[in-house]
Amino acid sequence: MTEAEHIPEEIVANILRRLPPKSLIRCTAVSKSWRDLILTPSFISLHLRHSPPLLLLQLCNERSHPSPSPCAVRYSLRHDDPFLSDSGYTLILPPTALYREFSVVGLCHGLVCITAGHHCHSLVICNPSLRRYVSLPRPRHYRSLYTATVAFAFDPLHQDYKVVRLSCMVDDERYGFSAPTVEVYSLATGFWRTLSGSTPVCSLACVGKDAPHGFVNKIVHWGAQRREGDYGWYHFVLSFDVVHEVFGEVLLPESLAYAPEDSVTVIGGREELSVFSVGGEFPSCCEIWVMKEYGVVESWNKVFSFTLRGFSLEVPAWGISVANVTSPPVALCIRKSGEVLLLMDETGKGNLYSLDIERKRFTELGIGGEGYTWYLYSGYYAESLVLLNNVSGLVSY
């Protein structure tokens, strides 16, 4: 028996958890004891907890390509420092997920969920660190005109990864008056299930696969709305508990709930529920609200407000004005520092800004520019060993 074999397993685990996934795969061939250790769920969780998170940005330079449809998509990984400096790490996704039709819709424990089209029929869950992926079976298709969106989350009770697909009919008088059809895919079983029961009557604030969602308290959230009467809309936050697979509603402050023509979307990336509201009137008022006590409508707090007047974005309280802004900004996510990552369309150039509400700073990050009109997703990614164990339908690339 060698001296190395006398090293306690916890010390071996503490050493191995510092290695990247590719090195750990090679380590599984060193000995049976190392292989058994690395494949255990406890070690996979230990390794994930110590993997440094990077901020993923999805970019698409569609203007530089003669045909927009096969336009290549860049997935840029950035350090979460003040200026989001390039990590130098390339995120390698399955070949089918590198074109314009595909968009990242969720990140969870080092897994990336990607889909395509307004119906979200093509879905892939992959681990870029391990170069492994699973193509999901196609969900239901409907004869009516409809749009669908998906969310990707982890169920800690059942140790399962789930994709939730909401399909909203948009072709007739049912829009805003009917409940979405809901399907749930389980990575553990490899099947879709259609949920029956009480799904709230609503449509999502942003239709299609790009509807943003936030994951707070093990619950997925979307900005939602439903019709009240012939013309009015009532806005709220739709919630879905991925463990118990039940829906709920989080009420918005009255100024948002009954505001005419507003768009209210959820901003992901923090433990507090946060929303971004864009008014439909002119000049357009954009607001960021944070719920300090989950589920308590009185705890909503407006933390920031700015106005789009003509082609100028103004923050009078800070003395800030940004010229040549052609549309309201898009709030992509809330960073670990608490700053809000915003996409600004400045005369056809998509530029990223970081908004520090506490220090009253609005910083242009120098990321984007001519042609980069797509920032469809932003979220935190960390290398992991999830999918190292056998999963039905697993493919290497």
C-alpha positions as CSV (number, residue, x, y, z in Angstrom):
1,M,0.0,0.0,0.0
2,T,1.5,3.3,-1.1
3,E,1.8,6.4,1.1
4,A,-0.8,8.2,-1.1
5,E,-3.4,5.6,-0.3
6,H,-3.2,6.6,3.4
7,I,-4.4,10.2,2.6
8,P,-7.9,10.8,4.0
9,E,-10.6,11.0,1.4
10,E,-11.6,14.5,2.5
11,I,-8.1,15.8,1.8
12,V,-8.1,14.1,-1.6
13,A,-11.5,15.7,-2.3
14,N,-10.3,19.1,-1.2
15,I,-7.4,18.9,-3.6
16,L,-9.4,17.5,-6.6
17,R,-12.2,20.0,-6.3
18,R,-9.7,22.8,-7.4
19,L,-9.2,21.1,-10.8
20,P,-11.2,22.0,-13.9
21,P,-13.6,19.4,-15.3
22,K,-11.4,18.2,-18.1
23,S,-8.6,17.4,-15.7
24,L,-11.0,15.6,-13.4
25,I,-12.2,13.4,-16.2
26,R,-8.6,12.2,-16.7
27,C,-8.3,11.7,-12.9
28,T,-11.2,9.2,-13.0
29,A,-8.7,6.8,-14.8
30,V,-6.1,7.1,-12.0
31,S,-7.8,4.7,-9.7
32,K,-11.2,3.2,-8.8
33,S,-11.3,5.1,-5.5
34,W,-10.7,8.4,-7.3
35,R,-13.3,7.6,-9.9
36,D,-15.9,6.6,-7.3
37,L,-15.2,9.8,-5.4
38,I,-15.4,12.2,-8.4
39,L,-18.7,10.6,-9.6
40,T,-20.5,11.0,-6.3
41,P,-23.2,13.8,-6.1
42,S,-21.5,15.2,-3.0
43,F,-18.2,15.8,-4.8
44,I,-20.0,17.2,-7.9
45,S,-21.8,19.7,-5.6
46,L,-18.5,20.5,-3.7
47,H,-16.7,21.2,-7.1
48,L,-19.6,23.4,-8.2
49,R,-19.5,25.5,-5.0
50,H,-15.9,26.3,-5.6
51,S,-16.1,27.1,-9.3
52,P,-15.7,30.9,-9.9
53,P,-18.7,32.3,-11.7
54,L,-18.3,34.2,-15.0
55,L,-20.9,36.4,-16.6
56,L,-22.1,35.1,-20.0
57,L,-23.2,37.5,-22.7
58,Q,-24.8,36.3,-25.9
59,L,-23.8,38.5,-28.9
60,C,-24.7,38.3,-32.6
61,N,-23.1,40.5,-35.2
62,E,-25.8,40.1,-37.8
63,R,-24.8,43.1,-39.9
64,S,-21.4,41.5,-40.8
65,H,-23.0,38.4,-42.4
66,P,-24.6,38.4,-45.8
67,S,-27.4,36.1,-44.7
68,P,-28.8,36.9,-41.2
69,S,-30.3,33.4,-40.6
70,P,-27.0,31.5,-40.4
71,C,-25.3,34.4,-38.7
72,A,-22.8,33.1,-36.0
73,V,-23.5,33.8,-32.4
74,R,-20.8,34.7,-29.9
75,Y,-21.0,33.6,-26.3
76,S,-18.7,35.8,-24.4
77,L,-17.6,34.9,-20.8
78,R,-16.5,37.9,-18.7
79,H,-15.0,38.4,-15.3
80,D,-17.5,40.1,-13.0
81,D,-15.1,43.1,-12.3
82,P,-16.1,46.7,-12.8
83,F,-15.6,46.7,-16.6
84,L,-16.5,43.0,-17.3
85,S,-13.0,42.2,-18.7
86,D,-12.7,39.3,-21.1
87,S,-12.0,36.0,-19.3
88,G,-10.2,34.5,-22.3
89,Y,-12.4,31.4,-21.8
90,T,-14.4,30.3,-24.9
91,L,-17.8,28.7,-24.3
92,I,-18.0,25.8,-26.8
93,L,-21.6,24.8,-27.5
94,P,-23.0,21.9,-29.6
95,P,-22.6,22.8,-33.3
96,T,-26.4,23.1,-33.8
97,A,-26.6,25.8,-31.2
98,L,-24.2,28.3,-32.8
99,Y,-26.6,30.0,-35.2
100,R,-29.0,32.9,-35.0
101,E,-32.1,30.9,-34.5
102,F,-30.8,29.5,-31.2
103,S,-30.7,31.5,-28.0
104,V,-29.6,30.7,-24.5
105,V,-32.7,30.7,-22.2
106,G,-31.2,29.5,-18.9
107,L,-28.0,28.7,-16.9
108,C,-28.1,26.4,-14.0
109,H,-25.2,24.6,-12.2
110,G,-22.9,24.8,-15.2
111,L,-25.6,23.6,-17.6
112,V,-26.8,25.7,-20.5
113,C,-30.3,25.5,-21.9
114,I,-30.7,26.6,-25.5
115,T,-33.8,26.8,-27.7
116,A,-34.9,28.0,-31.1
117,G,-38.0,29.6,-32.7
118,H,-41.1,31.2,-31.3
119,H,-42.5,27.8,-30.4
120,C,-39.4,26.6,-28.6
121,H,-39.5,23.2,-30.3
122,S,-35.8,22.6,-30.5
123,L,-34.3,22.4,-27.1
124,V,-30.8,21.3,-25.9
125,I,-29.3,21.0,-22.4
126,C,-25.5,20.9,-22.5
127,N,-22.5,21.1,-20.3
128,P,-19.8,23.0,-22.3
129,S,-17.1,22.1,-19.7
130,L,-17.6,18.3,-20.4
131,R,-18.7,18.8,-24.1
132,R,-21.8,16.7,-23.5
133,Y,-25.4,17.5,-24.3
134,V,-29.0,16.1,-24.4
135,S,-31.4,16.9,-27.2
136,L,-34.9,17.1,-25.6
137,P,-37.9,15.4,-27.3
138,R,-40.1,17.9,-29.2
139,P,-42.9,19.3,-27.0
140,R,-46.5,19.7,-28.2
141,H,-47.4,21.8,-31.2
142,Y,-50.8,23.5,-31.6
143,R,-52.9,24.3,-34.6
144,S,-53.7,27.8,-33.4
145,L,-51.3,30.6,-33.7
146,Y,-49.3,30.7,-30.5
147,T,-46.0,31.6,-28.9
148,A,-44.0,29.8,-26.3
149,T,-41.3,30.5,-23.7
150,V,-39.2,28.3,-21.5
151,A,-37.5,28.5,-18.2
152,F,-34.7,26.2,-16.9
153,A,-34.3,25.5,-13.2
154,F,-33.1,23.0,-10.6
155,D,-35.5,21.1,-8.3
156,P,-33.4,20.6,-5.1
157,L,-36.0,18.2,-3.5
158,H,-35.8,15.7,-6.3
159,Q,-32.3,16.5,-7.4
160,D,-33.6,17.1,-10.9
161,Y,-33.2,19.7,-13.7
162,K,-36.5,20.9,-15.2
163,V,-37.5,22.8,-18.3
164,V,-40.9,24.6,-18.0
165,R,-42.6,25.6,-21.3
166,L,-45.5,28.0,-21.4
167,S,-47.6,28.3,-24.6
168,C,-49.9,31.2,-25.1
169,M,-52.5,31.4,-27.8
170,V,-52.4,34.8,-29.7
171,D,-54.6,34.3,-32.7
172,D,-58.0,35.3,-31.5
173,E,-60.1,36.8,-28.6
174,R,-58.5,34.3,-26.2
175,Y,-55.3,36.3,-26.0
176,G,-55.1,37.6,-22.4
177,F,-58.3,35.8,-21.4
178,S,-57.1,32.2,-21.3
179,A,-54.5,30.3,-19.3
180,P,-51.2,29.2,-20.9
181,T,-50.7,25.5,-21.6
182,V,-47.8,24.3,-19.4
183,E,-45.4,21.4,-20.0
184,V,-42.6,20.3,-17.7
185,Y,-39.5,18.3,-18.9
186,S,-37.6,16.3,-16.4
187,L,-33.9,15.5,-17.1
188,A,-34.1,12.6,-14.7
189,T,-37.0,10.9,-16.7
190,G,-36.3,12.3,-20.2
191,F,-40.0,13.0,-20.7
192,W,-42.4,16.0,-21.0
193,R,-45.5,16.1,-18.8
194,T,-48.5,18.4,-19.4
195,L,-49.6,20.0,-16.2
196,S,-53.3,20.1,-15.3
197,G,-54.7,22.3,-12.7
198,S,-55.0,26.0,-11.9
199,T,-52.7,27.9,-14.2
200,P,-53.5,31.7,-13.9
201,V,-55.2,33.3,-16.9
202,C,-52.5,35.5,-18.5
203,S,-50.1,36.2,-21.3
204,L,-46.4,36.9,-20.7
205,A,-45.2,40.5,-20.9
206,C,-42.6,39.6,-23.6
207,V,-43.9,36.8,-25.9
208,G,-41.6,34.2,-27.4
209,K,-38.5,32.5,-26.2
210,D,-36.9,35.8,-25.2
211,A,-39.3,36.5,-22.3
212,P,-36.9,37.0,-19.3
213,H,-37.4,35.2,-16.1
214,G,-35.9,35.3,-12.6
215,F,-35.2,32.5,-10.2
216,V,-35.8,33.5,-6.6
217,N,-36.5,31.3,-3.5
218,K,-36.5,28.2,-5.8
219,I,-39.3,29.8,-7.8
220,V,-39.3,30.9,-11.4
221,H,-40.9,34.3,-12.2
222,W,-42.1,36.1,-15.3
223,G,-43.7,39.4,-16.0
224,A,-47.3,38.7,-16.9
225,Q,-50.5,40.5,-17.8
226,R,-54.2,39.7,-18.4
227,R,-57.1,41.6,-19.9
228,E,-59.6,43.4,-17.7
229,G,-62.6,44.4,-19.7
230,D,-62.3,45.2,-23.4
231,Y,-59.2,47.3,-23.4
232,G,-57.4,47.4,-20.1
233,W,-54.5,45.2,-18.8
234,Y,-53.7,44.1,-15.3
235,H,-50.0,43.5,-14.7
236,F,-48.5,41.1,-12.2
237,V,-45.6,38.6,-11.7
238,L,-46.4,35.0,-12.5
239,S,-44.5,32.5,-10.3
240,F,-43.9,28.8,-10.6
241,D,-42.6,26.5,-7.8
242,V,-40.4,24.0,-9.6
243,V,-40.5,21.6,-6.6
244,H,-44.2,21.4,-6.1
245,E,-45.1,22.4,-9.7
246,V,-47.7,25.0,-8.7
247,F,-48.3,28.5,-10.0
248,G,-48.9,31.7,-8.0
249,E,-49.1,35.4,-8.5
250,V,-47.0,38.1,-7.0
251,L,-48.8,41.5,-6.9
252,L,-47.2,44.6,-8.2
253,P,-47.6,48.1,-6.7
254,E,-50.7,49.7,-8.0
255,S,-48.8,52.2,-10.2
256,L,-47.5,49.3,-12.2
257,A,-50.4,46.9,-12.0
258,Y,-52.8,49.3,-13.7
259,A,-50.5,51.4,-15.7
260,P,-51.6,51.7,-19.4
261,E,-49.5,50.0,-22.0
262,D,-46.6,49.3,-19.7
263,S,-44.3,46.4,-20.1
264,V,-43.1,44.8,-16.8
265,T,-40.3,42.2,-17.0
266,V,-38.4,40.3,-14.3
267,I,-34.7,41.0,-13.9
268,G,-32.8,37.9,-12.9
269,G,-29.5,37.6,-11.0
270,R,-30.3,38.4,-7.4
271,E,-32.1,36.9,-4.4
272,E,-34.6,39.7,-4.2
273,L,-37.4,39.8,-6.8
274,S,-36.8,42.8,-9.1
275,V,-38.7,44.1,-12.1
276,F,-38.1,46.6,-14.9
277,S,-41.0,48.7,-16.1
278,V,-41.1,50.6,-19.4
279,G,-44.0,53.0,-19.9
280,G,-45.8,53.1,-23.3
281,E,-46.4,56.8,-23.2
282,F,-44.2,59.7,-24.5
283,P,-41.8,60.6,-23.0
284,S,-41.2,57.0,-21.8
285,C,-40.5,56.5,-18.2
286,C,-38.3,53.4,-17.2
287,E,-38.3,52.2,-13.6
288,I,-36.6,49.5,-11.5
289,W,-38.4,48.1,-8.5
290,V,-37.2,45.7,-5.9
291,M,-39.4,43.7,-3.5
292,K,-37.7,43.8,-0.1
293,E,-39.9,41.2,1.6
294,Y,-41.0,38.4,-0.8
295,G,-44.7,38.3,-1.4
296,V,-45.5,41.5,0.5
297,V,-46.8,44.0,-2.0
298,E,-46.2,46.9,0.4
299,S,-42.4,46.1,0.4
300,W,-42.0,47.1,-3.3
301,N,-39.5,49.9,-3.5
302,K,-38.7,52.0,-6.6
303,V,-34.9,52.2,-6.6
304,F,-34.3,54.0,-9.9
305,S,-36.1,55.9,-12.6
306,F,-35.0,57.5,-15.9
307,T,-36.8,59.1,-18.9
308,L,-36.4,58.6,-22.7
309,R,-37.3,62.0,-24.1
310,G,-36.9,62.1,-27.9
311,F,-33.5,60.5,-28.5
312,S,-32.1,61.4,-25.1
313,L,-32.0,59.2,-22.0
314,E,-32.1,61.5,-19.0
315,V,-31.5,60.9,-15.3
316,P,-32.1,64.4,-13.9
317,A,-31.4,63.5,-10.3
318,W,-27.9,62.5,-11.3
319,G,-27.3,65.1,-14.0
320,I,-26.8,62.3,-16.6
321,S,-28.0,62.5,-20.3
322,V,-27.1,59.9,-23.0
323,A,-27.7,61.1,-26.6
324,N,-28.8,59.2,-29.7
325,V,-30.8,56.5,-27.7
326,T,-33.3,55.1,-30.2
327,S,-35.4,52.9,-27.9
328,P,-35.9,52.2,-24.2
329,P,-33.0,50.3,-22.5
330,V,-33.2,46.6,-21.8
331,A,-32.4,45.4,-18.3
332,L,-30.4,42.1,-18.8
333,C,-29.5,41.1,-15.3
334,I,-28.4,42.2,-11.8
335,R,-24.8,41.6,-11.2
336,K,-23.3,40.1,-8.0
337,S,-22.3,43.7,-7.0
338,G,-25.9,44.8,-7.2
339,E,-25.3,46.8,-10.4
340,V,-27.8,46.5,-13.2
341,L,-26.6,45.5,-16.7
342,L,-28.4,47.5,-19.4
343,L,-28.4,47.3,-23.1
344,M,-28.6,50.7,-24.9
345,D,-29.4,51.0,-28.6
346,E,-27.5,54.1,-29.6
347,T,-28.4,54.8,-33.3
348,G,-28.2,51.1,-34.2
349,K,-25.2,50.3,-32.0
350,G,-25.9,48.0,-29.1
351,N,-23.8,49.1,-26.2
352,L,-23.7,47.7,-22.6
353,Y,-23.8,49.9,-19.6
354,S,-23.6,49.1,-15.9
355,L,-25.9,51.0,-13.6
356,D,-24.7,51.4,-10.0
357,I,-27.7,52.7,-8.1
358,E,-26.0,53.0,-4.7
359,R,-23.0,55.0,-6.0
360,K,-25.1,56.9,-8.6
361,R,-22.8,55.8,-11.5
362,F,-23.7,55.0,-15.1
363,T,-20.7,53.3,-16.8
364,E,-20.3,52.5,-20.5
365,L,-18.5,49.1,-20.6
366,G,-17.1,49.4,-24.1
367,I,-18.7,46.1,-25.1
368,G,-20.8,45.9,-28.2
369,G,-20.8,48.5,-30.9
370,E,-21.6,48.4,-34.6
371,G,-23.8,45.4,-35.6
372,Y,-24.0,43.9,-32.1
373,T,-27.8,44.4,-31.9
374,W,-28.5,41.1,-30.0
375,Y,-27.9,40.7,-26.3
376,L,-30.6,38.0,-25.9
377,Y,-29.3,36.6,-22.7
378,S,-27.0,37.4,-19.8
379,G,-26.4,35.3,-16.7
380,Y,-23.8,33.6,-14.5
381,Y,-22.0,30.5,-15.6
382,A,-19.6,28.3,-13.7
383,E,-17.8,25.1,-14.8
384,S,-19.3,21.9,-13.3
385,L,-19.4,18.1,-13.5
386,V,-23.1,17.9,-13.9
387,L,-23.9,15.4,-16.7
388,L,-20.7,13.5,-15.9
389,N,-22.9,10.6,-14.8
390,N,-24.9,8.7,-17.4
391,V,-28.1,10.4,-18.6
392,S,-30.4,9.0,-21.2
393,G,-29.7,10.4,-24.6
394,L,-26.3,11.9,-23.6
395,V,-24.1,12.8,-26.6
396,S,-20.5,14.0,-26.6
397,Y,-19.2,16.7,-29.0
